[in-house]
Amino acid sequence: MKRRTVVRTIGTASAGAAAGFAGCLTRDGDDEPPNGSDEGDPEPDEPDFDGTLRIATYRSMVTGPNPAGPWLEEAFLEVYPDAELEWVVPTGGVDHYIRRGTYDGAIDVDVLFGFTVGDLARIDDRIGEGGLLRELNLDRVEGSERIRDGLELGDPHGRGLVYDTGYVSLVYDETVVDAPETFDDVLESADTETLLAQYPTHSMPGQAFLLWTIETMGESDAFDYWTALVDAGVEVRNSWSESYYDGYLEESRPLIVSYSSDPVFAATDGRDPDRHRVAFPNEEGYALPEGMGIFEASTELDLAYAFLEFVLSSEVQVELARRNVQFPAIGDATGPRPLFEEEARHPPEPVTTSYTELRGQLEAWLTTWDEQFGSTLDGEREPTATGVFPRTENRQRY
């Protein structure tokens, strides 16, 4: 029997309101989870798979064209028929839970599905070392050892496992511009008003592009480079979807910060492949692995661990990567993905910024970027009443 997908959307509370919510969102009135993470999450002799697993994720995982979430739910419940699954979509993304953790607000979800290493660094900056999510007992997650080298989140507290990854690159229209081979070439393209990018404070690809320039050039030179980009006429929009659908596909500009799997995305929609060529400046692409973890407050530990293990199974890895148009996390995921294998591009030199580098720096870099360039760029950004950086795009692409 096909089950009805349940999606619960929760709003973003302000900092003051979050403090007032403390203790009101725990299940059944409990103030503490029954199995605290300080017990090390030992595997029980008789795990309990009868309950409702609540999973916090981003909107495009569960809505829109061909989302992965409903398929994932149906497949999971075929294996665990006594369980129920509920998706929770906070409008503020991970920041919703960071605020709740900062002000000791109770959390009534079990799994966080879709976060980055930057999110982990910000959690620890705001809440404290090892906050919000449990240290995972990897003995309870078969398949975790199959995650590809280089995709580790680098969290010293072991709170997350990667389930897929994307590579931020440049996508261009080869009928209009040549492939930029270096960041200087990108700057020259910007000088002719060809480049579309996204706000680092609102968009994951936009944030990745900023971090990519910092990682490659160093902080000081990177902000000088951004000054040159802005002076040269780079166009920056709120989100990937806004810049791609409302900008790039409308041929407003022939070069966009996007993903190396875009040719797959375009081919699926029957779009012109000449307008979806991938460039890797300096032969680099910025890796953005997505992680999953279990909240400290989880009341369904057995189901939560079962879900993490299920997501890393070969069949799920193939289908999840296909639907999300991303690369699978495990190295031996094989299956009927001819379009992906033919069209997706892997950067010669993947780069990323480590947890250690992001700790205590990420929000400072975002603030600096916003102060220097935010008010000078065209377009309206989504307002934030809380004074934090809202995540309008938690999914890698959106």
Buried (B, 14 or more C-beta within 10 A) or exposed (E): EEEEBBBEEBEBBEEEBBBEBBEEBBBEEEEEBEBEBEEEBEEEEEEEBEBBBBBBBBBBBBBEEEBBBBBBBEBBBEEBEEBBBBBBBBBBBBBBBBBBBBBEBBBBBBBBBBBBBBBBBBBBBBBEEBBBBBBBBBEBBBBBEBBBEEBBBBBEBBBBBBBBBBBBBBBBBBEEBEBBEEBEBBBBBBBEBBBBBBBBBBBBBBBBBBBBBBBBBEBEEBBEBBEBBBEBBBBBBBBBBBBBEBBBBEEBBBBBBBBBBBBBBBBBEEBEEEBBBBBBBBEBBBBBBBBBBBBBBBBBBBBBBBBBBBBBBBEBBBBBBBBBBBBBBBEEBEBEBEEBEEBBBEBEEBBBBEBEBBBEBBBEBBEBBBEEBBEEBEEEBEEBEBEBBBBBBBBBBB
